[in-house]
Amino acid sequence: MWFLAVVIVMLIVYLVYALINPEKF
């Protein structure tokens, strides 16, 4: 189950990074 938690955290970080730097997406 830890793998699912890692995937969720990575997705959240990716979404936050996309919101902070929208010009790169």
Residue, then its C-alpha position, 0 to 999 in steps of 0.5 A: m500500500w505504500f506504493l499508492a501513497v508515494v504515487i498520490v504524493m508525487l501527483i500532488v507535488y506535480l499538480v502544485y508545481a504545475l500551478i506554480n509554474p504554468e508557463k512550463f506546461 
